[in-house]
Amino acid sequence: MIGSDLFVQAAVPEEDILPPPTLQYRGTKYTDDPRFKDLQAAFPAVWRRAWIRVREALGLRYQDYGPGHITLRLEDLPRRSKGADFASTGGRRGRQDIMLRAEHLLNGYSPFEEVLTHELTHAVLRHSLGNVHDRLPSWTRESLAMWVAGQGPSMTGWILGRALETENPLVQRNGPIVNGLAGHRHTGTDLVEDVLTIEFLHQTLGQEKFGRWIHALVEGTEAEPAVEQLTGMGWEDFCQKARRYVEDRLQEDLKNVHAPFRRAHQAVQEKRYEEAAGQFREITKNHPTHWAAAWCLLYESQCWFHLQKWEEALRCFKELNLSPHLTVLLFQIPGLKVKLMHTYEKLGKREEALAERERFLKDHADVPLKNDPSPPRTISLIKRTISLDGGWGRRYHRMDALAQRLALVQLHPLSDGQNHFTPKHGSWLNLIE
């Protein structure tokens, strides 16, 4: 499976480790949340590991850093956010500001240590390169931060996993995943190739020369000429070899999971849901550490959900919540949480259902609710969910549509005088499907 094969280097001198800044929380809703308190308690150790990882990966010394050079703030997500979820920006006199969204560190989207390492990489490179940082070619700037943070596997799992049932997941609706480093506008899909190209460059150069490449960037040498000088290859030759490396790595990653997943998916299309659930379970059992395990758990849970076998569905949902690869599901996560609410409700676990609902509304604050006095007409943020009907084809849902359905879930006093957790209209099955 594709991973971040960061080198092992001599211990980083203590004087090179910047003490953690104050973790400034500029929100309110998580102040008393146990999950947030756990994050705060873990922060000093997470900061230290992230700093050492960046230091080892880039091979730069940071002797000019001091207290206040890096600030770190957490903010609650606005109701209708149009900005970045995480960001690092340069300030006056080399100061760097890192902003993280509290929700996305707590709702399954983004592991704290990976996100902090990613943004810290940006901050250190921007501090070291100055204005040159923003002129780095597209294939280097974001991919360096992802490679250092070890986010290659989750990006690969998201991009390949969403097309795992197709004949060739390397060719998707918007074109091939591997399409070269230049000559086109880079999108999120290109990050898979970009990160693996950085990995190829590191393996080709070795640690010492890779560090020299980073230093060449700091000194103002453009990325491509620096690659040519240090590898001894022409740029086109390097690109061709990098492309073969990327394609081989991706094919190797798919080798043991692609065919069995397609067979299980075919069973779903033929409405053999129980058989399909068993096949997805077998893949998860055989490849528990592979990112495909999360996709298999997702599909297995959908099978049990469709069959209304709530105990089995609940088991899958709980396994997914504990999965180290949950982040590869990305925009599937809100739909999963709504179905978890429904599963608790069908099992008669009212308190658990209510708790999940409250957590959802708290953790996904960018979902505009139906009772918003000025709901947006158009929402640019599109969530992808897997439908149980229509051959499990993918359908896009506006976040406002999902939110309006969520708003239909209310407490209603029934004839027995008790409040019951029920949908206001129709079936729970209509909440996501």
N, C-alpha and C positions, 0 to 999 in steps of 0.2 A: 504494500500500500504506500502511496505517496506520502512522504513526510518531510519535515524540515531537518535535513541532516547537518545541523550546525556543528561546526568543528569544536574540538575540545582544546583549550589553550591554557597556558599557565595562569595561575590564580591572578585575578585583578588586584593590583595594590590597593590597600585600604584608602590611601589618599586620593585615588581615582574614583571613589564611590561617593556620589553626592548625597548628603543626608536628605531624607524625604521632606518635601515642602508640606506646609499645612494643607490638609484636604478640606477645601472650602466648599461647604454645601450651601447653595443659594436657593434651595427649595424648602418646602415645608411638609409635604405629605409623607415623606419617609423618615421623618425625625425619630419616630418611636417604633419603626418597623424592625423586627428582629433581623431580617435579612440585611438591612442596611447597617445595623450595628455590627453584624458579622463582617461585612465588607470593610467598615472602618477599622475594626480590630486587626484585620489581615493586611491592611494597607502598608504599614512599614516593611513587612517581609516581602510583599509583592513588589513594592518599589525597588527594594534592594536587588531582587532577582531580575527585574526588568532592566535596571541600570547595568548590571553585570552582563546580561545577555547582549544589550546594545553595544556595550564597551568591547566585548569579545568579537561580536560580529563585524563591527566597523573598523576595529583596530585603531581608533582615535583616542588621544588623551585629552582630558577636559580640565586642564589645570586652571583655566580662567573662569571656571564656573564657581559661583559662590551662592550664599543664601540670597533668595529672591530672584535668581536668574531664571528659574522655572517656577511658574505658578500653576496650580492644578485646581480646577473648580468643577463641581458637579451641579448640574441644573436639572430641574424638572422639565419634561418635554411640553412645549406649548400645545394647546388643543389643536391648532392647525399649523403644524410646523412645516416650514419650507426650507429650513437650513439643514446643515449637516448634523448627523447624530453625534459625531465625535469630530473634534478638530484641534489642530495646533496651529497657532499663528505667531508670527514674529512681532516683537514690539521694539521700543526704543532701546538703544544701547545693548542690543543683543538679547534682550529678555524674551522669553518664550512663554506663551500662555497655552495651556492644554485645557480644553473643555470636554467634559464627558456628560452624557445623558444618563441620569440615574435609572430611568425606566429600563433602558436597554442593557444595563448591567445586571438587572434583577429579573427580567422576564424571559430569559433563555436565548435572546438574540446574540449576546456578545459576552464571552468570558472576560472577566475583569483583567486578568494578567495579560492576555493577548492584546486587548484593546490598549492598555496602558503602554505595553512594549511598542506597539505600532505607533502610537502618537509620540512617544518619547523618541523613537527613531527619527520621525519627522523633525521634532524639535532640535535634536542634536545635529542632524544634517543641515537644517536651516541655519543654525547658529554657526556651524563650521564653514558652510559654503556661502553664506550671505545671499546676495542677490542672484548668485549662480543657481541656487536651489530651484527657483521657479522656472529656470530655463533648461532644466534637465529634460531629456527626451521622455516621452510618455511611458516607454517600456521600463524605465528605471525608477522613477520617483515613487510611485505607489507600490511597485513590486518589491523594492528594497525593504520598505517598511513591513510588508506582508511576510516576506521571507524571514526577516529577523524575528518577527513575532510568532512564526510558526503557523501562519494562517493559510498556507497553501492547501493543506488537506481539506479544511472546511470549505474553501472556495471551490476546489475541485469537486467535492461531494455535492455541493449545491448545483453547480453547472452540469455535471454529468448525471447526477441523480434525477434531475427533472426531465431527462430524456432517456432514462435507463430502459424503458420498454421499447424504444425504437431500434431499428436494425443497426444503426451506427450512431451512438450518442455523440461522436466527435463532429457530426454534421447536424446542426440544428436549424430551426426555421429561419434564423437570421444569418445563416451561413456557417462555414466550418469554424470550430473553436481555434484550430491552429491555422493562422492565416498570415504569419509573418509579423515582424516587429515594427514595420513602418509602412507608409503609403496609404493609410486609412485612419479614420477617427477611432481612437481607442474607446472601448466600452468595458463594462464590468466583465463580460465574457472573455475579453482579451487578457484579463489578469491571470488566468490559469497558465497561459503560454508565457506571460511575462515573468511570473514567479519561478517557473521551471527553467526559464532562460538564465535567471540569476543563479539558480542552483547549478546549472550546467557551467556557467562562467566560473563559479567558485570551485567546482570539481576540476575544471580544466587548469585553472591557475594555481590552486593550492592556497593555503591561508596566507602565506607571506606575500605572494604576488597579488592576491585579492585585496589585501590591505593597501598595497601600493596603488592599485586601481582607485580605491576610495580616496587616497591621498592625492592622486592625480586630479580627481574631480575637485577636491578642496583647493588645489593650486590653480584651477581654472581651465584645465584640459577638458575638451569635450569628450563625452562618454565613448563614442564610437572610435575615434582615433586612439584613445587610451586602451580600448580593447584590442585594437590591431597591434599596438606597440607591445603589449604584454603577452598576448597569445601567439604572436608571430603569424597570425592568419589575416588574410584580407577580410574586409567587412562582409562581403557576400558569402565567402567561404564559412565564416563564423556563423552567419545566419542560417545557412543550409544545415550545418552540423547541429546547431542548436535546435532547429526544427525537427530533425530526425530524433534527437534525444527526447524532445517533448512528446512526440508521437509515440515513441517506444514506451516511455514512462506511463502514458495514459492507457495504452493498450495493455500493458502489464497490470495496471490497476484494475482494469475491467475484466481481465481474463477469467477469473473464477466466479464472478458474480453476475455477469451480464446474461449469459444463456439461461441459467436457472431462474433469474428474475423475469425474463421474457416469458418463460413457460408458465410461471405463476400468474403473471399479468394476463396471459391468454386465458387461463382458467377464470379469472375475474370477468373478462369480456364475455365469456360463455356462461356467466352466472353460476359457476361452480365455486361458490364463495368459501365453503368449508374446506374443500380441497385446496383452494388457493391459500387460505390462511395457514394450512399445514406446510405448504411449500415455502411461504415467506418465513415461517418459523424455522424451517430447516436451514435456510440461508443464514439467518441470524445466529443460529447455533453453530454453524460451521465457520462463520467469519465474524465473531463477536466484536473484534476491534476495527473492522473495516467500516468506512463511512456508510456503505450500503446497508449496514444493519439498521440504521435509523430509518431509512426509506422502507425497509422490509417491515419494521415495526409499525410504521405509519399505515402501510397497506393492510397489514394483518389486522390492525385495530379497525380499519374501515370495513373489512369483511365481517368481523364480529358485530360491529355497530349495525351494519345492514341486516344481519341475521337476528338482531336484537338479543344477542347473547351478551348481556351486560357485564357479567363477572369477567368473562374473557376480554371484553373491550377495556374494562377498567384495569386489568393486569397490564395490557399493552400500553395504555396511557401512562401508568405509573413507571413502567420500564423506560418509556420515552423521556419522561421528566428527569430520570436519573442518567440517561445516556450521555456519554462524553461527546457524542456526535449530534446532539440535539440541534446545535447551531446550523448544521447543514440543511435543515428543513426551512429555516429562515421564515419566509412569508406564509408557510403552512401553520406556524405556531398559533396564531390567533384562532384559526378554525379548530385546531386540536383542543384548545382550552374550552371553547364553547361546547364541543361534543363531550368533553369531560364533565362539564356541568350537567348536561343532559343525562349522562350515564349515572351520575350520582343520584339525580332525581328519580330515574327509573328504578334504582335499587332502594329507594326510600330513604336515602341518606341526605335529608334536607339540609342539615347544618353544613355538611361538606359542600353541597351544591351552592349554598349561599356564600360560603367562604370563597369558593372558586370564582363566583361572579364578582364579588367585591374586589378580589385580587386582580381579575381581568380588567375591570374598569379603572383600577389604579395603575396597573402596569402598562396599559395601552392607551395612554392619555391622548394620543393623536387621533383617536377614533371620535369623530364628532357625533354627539348624541342627538336623538330625535327631538328632545326638548330644548335644544339650543335655539335661542330666539332668532339667530341669523345663520342657519345652516348654509354651508357653501354649495353653490350650484354644481361646481365641478371639483373633483378631488384628483390631484395629479398622482397621488400615491396609490398604486394598484396592488392589490393582494392577489396571490394565486392560490386557489384551493382545488382540491381534487374532488370531483363529483362522483357519487356512487352510481348515478344514472348516466345514460348516454354513453355507455362504453367506457366510463371513467375518463372521458376526455377532459382536458383542462379547460376551465372557464375562468374568466376574469371577473372580479367583483369590485365595485367601488367600495372604498372603506365606509362611505356614508351609508351605503345600502346595508352592509354588515352591521353598522352601528344602529341603524333604525330597527333592524330585527332584534338586536340585543335589547333595545329599549322596550320591546314588547314583553320582556321577561319581568314579571312583577310579582309581588306578594298579594294574593287575593284572599279575603275572608270568605270561607265557604260556609255551608249550612251548619257545620259542626262547631262554628265559632272560632276555629283555628286558622291561622295563616298558613297557606300552602304555596310552595314554590312551583308555580305553573306558568306556562306561556299565556299571554293575554288572548292571542288568537291562534287557531290552528295547532299544528303539531310542532314539537321540538325539532323534528326531522327537517323542517323547513328553515331552520336558523342558518344553516350553512349551505345546504344543497340547493 
